[in-house]
């Protein structure tokens, strides 16, 4: 399967201009972008991303502002690159659904990555009125049973987000033998890429992820670089992954 | 017990399992172990022996004569303040701590607001030889400092939480983050009827001992059921416990009292059923105080145990279906009630329970001539630092 690699940026973080520039630059190398919409209680995120979310909320920046930036990104990055929205269920719950659907379809938003929506609650979110063209990404984890991996793999759309470790974003990437077996099982049963995320912060871990999965997602590392040295920090980090 | 939640963990449209996929297997295991634990005669014997010999159950039903006379009603108090460690929280902590051992896990984590659940969990961990870590918002560690010392004395690690509003909701976030990493050997001993299924059901069931006892005690005392059953509601565990055996009983009106705080303005209170709307937080679909975009709003209550932006899913169901009514009591009214009960009954109530009492006192016309069962969910010693400040003692 063709490799499918993605990167995460918090929408409009640390400011609109840096976010758009970083997104456009990143999409030259990555196949997809995950745009974070801030939520006040991000239980799947470690300190780095949670602090970034709080920073945006303190400035009153949310989906309304971030969606404008996505339009800008779409003007420059080709349609062959995918964009996903990454947020928590309560943000989607509160969307004006008709408007949200129109935006996603017009801007070719491929899907939603909602870390507090497990497979068993996907229907609840769909029932809020999320358009069928917008996929709700399935997660798998080292804790998933073989049966649930097979069931979930068969119905997955776009890609499968395989959370490579127990814990939250920003930890260490080190999948054990049983996790590797589960990743293979997912690959055997899925018709979409099985992409590994959580803890991938270096070229080395990305290479491992590509070897055992169909791609990788990295996020916390980029937010850290933006925090320490802004856009240049991001660009340097990007080069570490691709050059 | 009622048939709800359904097998997906829903009370009507409220409840569910909005957690990381990583936790689903563990939640299934907890649910399965819980059902088997409840059917296991040996385990049930252990639990009831601990509830009686260790916790001090059954707790008395006390007829508060002077208060009754003053309010022109017949007021009975279910004395959960007399449970070992000073509140109803031990009922659930004992049940879940035994369940932890039953599942073969060796570590418990807990969140705490007022510190009562933290103390109850630390106590059970000491009793059963479990490792224990309690997450507590930094603000709460300061305003409930006596309980922090008690937890440490009991051998628990107390981890102050500095994220967000640094109160109960952030303590829950921190505990959930820890659990996502440690779920294989750790049980998250949730202290209220909140969180993902099966927690709202389990905590309610363990707390239902309150109304199982009170129902018979009240009939022995008055020859009938009460007209009103009143309890404060933060997450809603003591209310769930005292409502459990009165749900759907003819002539019994269930009243939950939320923290009205300083005013009904956003950020000034913690009254989600009165002023909030449904949302998804901490694993369940329930009423929540939130911004238009869906971010959780800052909340306030003089009582750390009620200072929480959401409520257990079953209360949202009770609210929408009219099974219970939810009202508010302000900080000031609760503080007055705190002083009043101390003065005329010689009972220093927890600030949380003072909200139930405060509503009663402020609305005495509503209760004139009625028989009232009030859940006195905890004692107020832990509140002394804040009382010193608020009442200028």
Interface residues (C-beta under 8 A of the other chain):
Chain A: X38 X39 X40 X41 X43 X44 X46 X47 X50 X54 X57 X62 X63 X88 X89 X90 X91 X92 X93 X94 X115 X116 X117 X118 X119 X120 X121 X124 X139 X140 X141 X142 X143 X144 X145 X148 X163 X166 X167 X168 X171
Chain B: X8 X16 X17 X18 X19 X20 X21 X22 X23 X24 X25 X26 X163 X164 X169 X170 X173 X176 X177 X180 X181 X182 X183 X184 X278 X279 X280 X281 X282 X283 X285 X288 X290 X292 X293 X294 X295 X296
